[in-house]
């Protein structure tokens, strides 16, 4: 039974917790360390240990706590210092060796180390620290609107009290004061479309499930995030797990379910740990379980670990996996809303869809629909990766352009190189060229342009990227992840991969291009699920916008970007090589020889063309050279690409 007899009790608890936290912050110094997976991978655990050791050695009273990822992964580890009566200041790229300076100068002497700061924020109207920008003044955050990520990096994800203090579970309390049909109408009016990729209206999906005959009913969260370079759902689960629990509870109340499952891949151990802890905490306060908030509504949640099959991101394959069967999709209809988990009506949504739900219910449909565009309301969360300065996690209003994301939020292309393409929608999406940079980022505009919204992956590539190899990389992944159930996906993906492999090796034929188009069209029309239907996406998009590169590989056995290993070799220009030895040390195959301060030589029999030497050569003495006798322009053994 809930310890809260009604929503008023929750409100009073929230007010008490807010007062306690405010009092603690007015008395105690706090250090918050970004402890999402990205922060931990960058060394945040070692930084936290070093800070605790310094506090102990200097006998300084302060608490060190972990928070989720605030989004700017490129600057991890991030450390926030909160002193009583002072704004919150964030230090970036913190190393363990900086702990002593941070404790001595900032915590003891109250002097901010300006050169190491990222930004500052003030929740209580405190005067700003001189010369340090606020988060809103940073280009990375200036155009962002955080709904699903509103608490990530702001609160301790393992403390339910902090979530409640940030208006947590008030959306659930409001929903329980409404009729289920009223909740569904609110969701429909908000215009929220599923953030898992398909973009189906969330409220309409809930309505289908509520109207479906049969009991019990289930709510399911698809947290099986398998796209290469994607980490949106993981960051939300790690930084704010309670927003998912609250959103699923609201959905369960709306459709008439009393049980739910979170399907999360086992490769996310930190997310799973925090989810399980959040579920236990919510149970402890009666926000999950029987008679929630004295409403008579009961709801139980379970975490199901997936084995990592990409196809289990498809809802029917996911359901099969929860049931203990092989994760394979089945033809639809019937859709899961009618016949899902154990043949019962089931609602499946993505982490971000559920994560936005509490805020929609709490603030109203008009508030949410006022953000974004008419047909794509609200915000979109993207993992921004690739050849871009500000790699990380962003949440932007729908309708923002690709150009704004890449150049304003993302900071543009490093090393003054030229933008070439952006892949949206993950391995099943499509790449768009520079001419499409002013495309609004919403479901319909991206589809019309030749890409997809997908679940939120966005990979930027520069002038050095070969689009043939780029498409082949994604096709290698997608074809390997086919479950093999249907012939178009199982065989078609392999035939496409064989064609692209031939082309990348300089053995392609012009007939291959027609074959690629023919197979792709048939896969799109005949495959059972979205994996097979969308696998040709990256290939067809690159062929549409960069056909000249395919033809160069076929007609001239020439890779314009100097990437395809079968078409070039790496050579050292003796005039430009000072004999510094950097390339020699970087080579993993001992294929480079030469005396110090003398020009070096690459042994072509040993060279595997990994590019390690090219990457470390600061003087541009190493060049990819075309292997055929003549360059397309006619110069012998010409340099394929003069990359900066």
Secondary structure, 3 states (H helix, E strand, C coil): CCCCCCHHHHHHHHHHHHHHHHHHHHHCEEEEEECCHHHHHCCHHHHHHHHHHHHHHHCCCEEEEEECCCCCHHHCCCEEEECCCCCEEEECCCCHHHHHHHHHHHHHCCCCCHHHEEEEECCCCCCCCCCCCEHHHCHHHHCECCCCCCCCCCCCCCCHHHHHHCCCCHHHHHHHCCCHHHHHHHHHHHCCECCCCCCCEHHHHHHHHHHCCCCCCEEEEEECCCCCCCCHHHHHHHHCHHHHHHHHHHHHHHHCCCEEEEEEECCCHHHHHHHHHHHHHHHHCCCCECCHHHCCCCEEEEEEEECCCHHHHCHHHHHHHHCCCCCCCCCCCCCCCCCCHHHCCEEEEEHHHHHHHHHHHHHCHHHHHCCECCCCECEEEEEEEECCCCCEEEEEECCCEHHHHHHHHCCCCHHHCCEEEEEECHHHCEEEEHHHCCCECCHHHHHHHCCCCCCCEEEEEECCCCHHHHHHHHHHHHHHCCCCCCHHHHHHHHHHHHHHHHHHCCCCCHHHHHHHHHHHHHHHHHCCCHHHHHCCHHHHHHHHHCHHHHHHHHHCCCCCCCCCHHHEEEEECCCCCCCCCHHHHHCCCCCEECCCCCCCEECCCCCCCCCHHHHHCCCCCEEEEECCCECCCCCECCECCCCC
